[in-house]
Amino acid sequence: MARRSKATPKKLGEFLELLASNGNVTISAQALNLDRRKLYRLRDEQPEFRDAWDSAMAEAADHLEAEARRRAVEGWHEPVFYQGDEVGYVRRFSDTLLIFLMKGANPEKYRDRSSTELSGPGGAPLAQGLVQIYLPGNGRDVEVEETAGEAVPS
């Protein structure tokens, strides 16, 4: 196994630049022959390095968001082939990425909403007492009797 490089201030700066561009600690450390575990230790021990690391990760996240926005809004060219030859392209877009961007930009407006309402026959309130639970797949029913707010099998 090759000996790891020393984590000099210059190397740490280069690591942070790589981290900002790719957002991946392992790849950034390997590119500079630095020990990933040592980098995490430095992060824990040195507040300035931790702050710079966090800033690099935030920058990497911004790059991801910009790429997602580009794919969702501007799209990309996908080649079209005819009889083995490229004859043109079609522009593709990612609706899924657009949905994620919309949810992130305005979570109140675009959040997933669901609610569950339990009621008895005809919308009446549920009656206390005997409840029958249907277990799909095995065909057996279990009856549960409510006693002082706790369900106990009967």
Beta strands, then each sheet from edge to edge (+ up, - down):
strand 1: 76-82
strand 2: 85-92
strand 3: 130-134
strand 4: 141-147
strand 5: 150-153
sheet 1: 1+ 2-
sheet 2: 3+ 4- 5+
end
